[in-house]
Amino acid sequence: MDFLGIGPLELLLVIVVFLLVMGPDKVPGMAKKIGALVGQARQAVTEAKDAMIVEVDDIPSWNAAPEAKKEAASPDVSTPVQVSAEAVPALAAIAAEPHANRPMHG
């Protein structure tokens, strides 16, 4: 298991060097500061997540009933399309064109 690309032995070595450099009297204070930073980071993430949920809830299409979402995602294709006799040659010409000549939509 790697943590940020560091294996368990390398992580242990970093911890030992940290303890040697900081000394046993400064470690509790550093741990307290690190814990406070982690707590602040978690609170910031929670606040951002809650703000996003509020924003998403304001989007009308996301609040639609599941049936409405399903209808919007899959339109009714059972209704036949009426094509005039004049349009058939034009549609055949478009279908015969190479894909490179078709306009890009998107």
C-alpha positions in Angstrom: 0.0 0.0 0.0 1.4 3.3 -1.1 0.5 6.7 0.5 1.3 9.5 -1.9 3.8 7.3 -3.7 5.6 6.5 -0.4 5.7 2.9 0.8 5.3 1.9 4.4 9.0 1.7 5.2 9.7 5.1 3.7 6.8 6.6 5.7 8.1 5.0 8.9 11.6 6.5 8.1 10.0 10.0 7.6 8.2 9.7 11.0 11.4 8.7 12.8 13.3 11.5 11.2 10.5 13.9 12.1 10.6 12.8 15.8 14.4 13.1 15.9 14.4 16.6 14.4 11.5 18.0 16.3 12.3 16.4 19.6 9.8 14.7 22.0 8.8 18.0 23.7 7.5 19.6 20.4 5.7 16.6 19.0 2.5 17.0 21.0 2.2 20.7 20.0 2.8 19.8 16.3 0.3 17.0 16.5 -2.3 19.4 17.9 -1.7 22.0 15.1 -1.9 19.2 12.5 -5.1 18.0 14.0 -6.6 21.5 14.0 -5.6 21.9 10.3 -7.3 18.6 9.4 -10.4 19.7 11.3 -10.5 23.0 9.5 -10.0 21.2 6.1 -12.9 18.8 6.9 -15.2 21.7 7.9 -14.3 23.6 4.7 -15.1 20.5 2.6 -18.4 20.0 4.4 -19.4 23.6 3.9 -18.5 23.5 0.2 -20.5 20.3 -0.2 -23.5 21.8 1.6 -23.3 24.9 -0.6 -23.2 22.7 -3.7 -26.2 20.8 -2.6 -28.1 24.0 -2.1 -27.1 25.2 -5.5 -28.1 21.9 -7.2 -31.4 21.9 -5.4 -32.1 25.3 -7.0 -31.9 23.8 -10.5 -35.5 23.0 -11.6 -34.7 20.1 -13.9 -32.8 18.3 -11.1 -35.8 18.6 -8.8 -38.2 17.0 -11.4 -40.0 13.8 -10.5 -38.2 10.6 -11.6 -40.8 10.0 -14.3 -40.2 13.4 -15.8 -36.4 12.9 -15.8 -36.9 9.5 -17.5 -39.2 11.1 -20.1 -36.7 13.9 -20.8 -33.9 11.4 -21.1 -35.7 9.1 -23.5 -38.1 10.9 -25.9 -41.0 9.0 -27.4 -39.8 7.5 -30.7 -43.0 5.6 -31.4 -44.6 8.5 -33.4 -43.7 8.2 -37.1 -42.0 11.1 -38.7 -43.7 12.6 -41.8 -41.3 13.2 -44.7 -42.4 14.9 -47.8 -41.7 13.4 -51.2 -39.5 16.5 -52.1 -37.3 15.9 -49.0 -36.4 12.3 -49.9 -33.8 13.1 -52.6 -32.2 15.8 -50.4 -32.0 13.3 -47.5 -30.5 10.7 -49.8 -27.9 13.2 -51.0 -26.9 14.1 -47.4 -26.7 10.4 -46.4 -24.4 9.8 -49.4 -21.9 12.6 -48.4 -18.7 11.5 -46.7 -18.6 12.2 -43.0 -15.8 14.7 -43.4 -18.1 17.1 -45.2 -20.8 17.1 -42.6 -20.9 20.0 -40.1 -19.9 19.3 -36.6 -22.6 19.8 -33.9 -21.7 19.9 -30.3 
